[in-house]
Amino acid sequence: MLKTERLKKEIEILPKDMLDDVEKFIKNLKAHKKTTKKKSSLLTELAEIAIDVDIPSDFSKQHDHYLYGLPKK
């Protein structure tokens, strides 16, 4: 028996108040997954932008120089 079928059978016999809890749990799972995905995709987008813009390879070490014009360290 597939996991989804087992879960459906379990859900069918739950009392109504527990169904509300299950629904909240599922919504929280979906929200957490969306949040996690956004973080990783944001980092990916930033990395792609850095490649497209041709940021200097020492930017992370010399960011004050590139951002504010301070002398390189």
N, C-alpha and C positions, 0 to 999 in steps of 0.2 A: 504494500500500500504506500502510495506517495505521501510525503510529508504534508502537502497541502490538503489532501483528502482526510488525513488524521486530524489536522487542525480544524477543518470544517466540521467534522463530527463532534469534536470537543466543544466548539463554539455553539453548535445547535442545542446542546444540553445545558448550557450555562443560564443562570437566572439573569433577568434583565439588568439588574444593578451591576453585575459583573461584565455584561456586554458593554456598558458605558466605559468601564475601566479598560477593557480590551481596545475599544475604539480610541481612547486617549493614548494608550500605549503605542498603537500603530501610527497615529498622527505624530507622536514624538519621535518615533523611529524615522519616519519620512523627513521630518524637519531636520533631524540630526544629520541624515545622509545628505540632504541638500546643502547644509552648511559646510560639511566636510568637503564636498565636491567643489564648492565655490572657492575655498581656500586653495586647494591644489591647482585649480584652473587659473586662479589669479596669479599664482607664482609662475605657472607655465606661460601665461600671457606676458608677464614682465620679462621673463627670459627671452621670449621671442622678440619683444620690442628692443631689448638691449642688443640683440644680434642685428636686427634691422637698422638700428640707429648707428651702429658701429661704435659703441662705447669703448673707450680705451681699456686695455686689459688690466691696467693698474688702478682703475676707477675706485674700487672698494678701499684700496689703501691710500689713495691720494684724493679722496672725494672733496676735502676742503680746498684743494688747489683748483679742481674743476668747477666746483660750485661757487666758491667765494674768491677765487683768484689768489689765495695764499700761496707762499712758496712751497714747492714739493719738499717732502721730508726725506 
